[in-house]
Amino acid sequence: MWKIAIIDDDRNVLEGMKRAIPWEELDSEWAGEALNGEEGLHMIHSHDPDIVITDIYMPVMNGLEMIEKLRERDFHGKVIILSGYSDFEYARQALRLNVSDYLSKPVSIPTLKTILAKVIEELKEEEQRSRQEELEQKLAVYEPFIQKEWVKSAAAGTLDSFYHQEGMLPPAYRFWTEREHVVVGIDVVRDFRASEVSLTDWNLFRFAISNIACEIARDLFAAFEYTDLHSTRSALVIHPQMGEGAEQVQQRLESLGTRLIDCVSSYLKLVIRVGVGTVKAHWPDIPDSTEEAFRAIDLREERMAPGYELYGSGGAGKSGVLPVQMRPVKFYLELAGAIKSSQLQQAHGIVDEYMRQLEERGDLTPGDLQMLAGELWGIFAYTLYETGQVLDDLFAGGQIAKEKAGLTKPGQLAGWLKEKISVICSSRELKGSGKHRKAVEFMVGYIHEHYAEDITLGELADKLLISRNYLAIIFKNVTGEAFNSYLARVRIEKARELLLERNMLVYEVAEKVGYKNVPYFSTLFKKFTGMNPTELVK
């Protein structure tokens, strides 16, 4: 309801206005009254009315003085002057103070009703505009993350069929209809180094791999997107020009893969495997190229370059290999998402549907099923790890190995998976953490996108509609690190990359990553890296 306050030194006017205003018809209510401008200021501050009707001549403080102070205090409500004086100078001052209307006493009930209805309509329009602007601001903030999720769905095959209709691609991706497409899959090998990093460092590694992959791809291809998929896997979706020579594209894909492996090894000391799918003429077939890329990694049969874990999409005819139409990447992604958000029934449904498809296929050996169980167990481990939990705390490793060895039929695998998922989703640590995880994912993504800006926890709390203190607790619980520490770590990691390029001075790098105080930047740099910025570039 719209709140209306009246300020007049004549009690008869106050009582008369209360009776004259058609409250119910205008969907409004009485907010308060005052006998002079000073009392009016206090009352308006306490009750925050939408509309203020005020006289001009009043003791202690007149109406115009009160309105001026209200504007100084950023009062955004509507003000209507109701006065026995129609002096031009008063009207001029009222206009300067952005008064909605100026009425002379006595005012008729129809006129009062008409004016109030007009002002309320203005309030409705302003409220609608404000909501629209707020929505547009939120969309602007979330747009990069929405686009990333869209690309992930397009690569994995989880995209809504709506987008497959002609003309339904988002504007940023309509060029896809005029290009060919090929997916380059990236998988971080789960060796000792990858297994021992903290959750915070793992997020930084993923960010760094993204930067490296995009920088190399930019040298070789005009159009591409990068997306994280699940656990240790990510992908580059490349869009060569239509009609471009297949041999030339293949050479550039090989160069992309070898350079990526070398750079990740050199800068991050991580081992990755890279798989390349086949080139597709139509964008709806991108998920098939994704499946081929990761199948190439899993089979490791068609090495594209000597000495590199870079594989082409051979092995299609191998017995027991899942066809691309079975979309294991889609299955893994959907299942990981359901587990992360503790959606037990959804996770069980995903398992049942996929195992039904395996049953219908009918030619998978016990070894194939056990290999699938092992891959899924790794995904479970990294899915929990990303929520700050450890799978080994819930299950004994030796027992799991024995159980996997006994899986010989899809039905057994389905029952085994659902049993483990039930334990995971019901664990006290993970239960109810889905929303928290999504909030932290947004925060981490926002930090990596805007690290050079003046980011504050309060700013992100406003965007997420969560209190600042509670958001700090959530972030620390999920990442194991305080917000400010994580932000500093991201900035210093980016500064280290820039310094190693040797294209900028230390103070320029400091400004580039969000620090205006160079001594403070140098102190932080040494804290996180063990050396001063100047020592790094020597």
HELIX and SHEET records of a PDB file:
HELIX    1   1 ARG A   11  ALA A   20  1                                  10    
HELIX    2   2 GLY A   37  HIS A   47  1                                  11    
HELIX    3   3 GLY A   63  GLU A   72  1                                  10    
HELIX    4   4 PHE A   88  ARG A   96  1                                   9    
HELIX    5   5 ILE A  109  ALA A  156  1                                  48    
HELIX    6   6 SER A  161  HIS A  164  5                                   4    
HELIX    7   7 PRO A  171  GLU A  178  5                                   8    
HELIX    8   8 PHE A  192  GLU A  196  1                                   5    
HELIX    9   9 LEU A  199  LEU A  220  1                                  22    
HELIX   10  10 ALA A  246  CYS A  263  1                                  18    
HELIX   11  11 VAL A  264  LEU A  268  3                                   5    
HELIX   12  12 TRP A  283  ASP A  285  5                                   3    
HELIX   13  13 ILE A  286  LEU A  299  1                                  14    
HELIX   14  14 VAL A  324  MET A  326  5                                   3    
HELIX   15  15 PRO A  328  LYS A  340  1                                  13    
HELIX   16  16 LEU A  344  ARG A  361  1                                  18    
HELIX   17  17 PRO A  366  TYR A  385  1                                  20    
HELIX   18  18 LEU A  391  ASP A  393  5                                   3    
HELIX   19  19 GLY A  397  ALA A  405  1                                   9    
HELIX   20  20 PRO A  410  SER A  426  1                                  17    
HELIX   21  21 GLY A  434  HIS A  450  1                                  17    
HELIX   22  22 LEU A  457  LEU A  464  1                                   8    
HELIX   23  23 ARG A  468  THR A  479  1                                  12    
HELIX   24  24 PHE A  483  GLU A  501  1                                  19    
HELIX   25  25 VAL A  506  LYS A  512  1                                   7    
HELIX   26  26 VAL A  518  THR A  529  1                                  12    
HELIX   27  27 PRO A  533  VAL A  537  1                                   5    
SHEET    1   A 5 SER A  28  ALA A  34  0                                        
SHEET    2   A 5 TRP A   2  ILE A   7  1                                        
SHEET    3   A 5 ILE A  51  THR A  54  1                                        
SHEET    4   A 5 LYS A  78  SER A  83  1                                        
SHEET    5   A 5 ASP A 101  SER A 104  1                                        
SHEET    1   B 5 PHE A 224  HIS A 230  0                                        
SHEET    2   B 5 ARG A 233  ILE A 238 -1                                        
SHEET    3   B 5 VAL A 182  VAL A 188 -1                                        
SHEET    4   B 5 ILE A 272  VAL A 276 -1                                        
SHEET    5   B 5 LEU A 310  GLY A 312  1                                        
END                                                                             
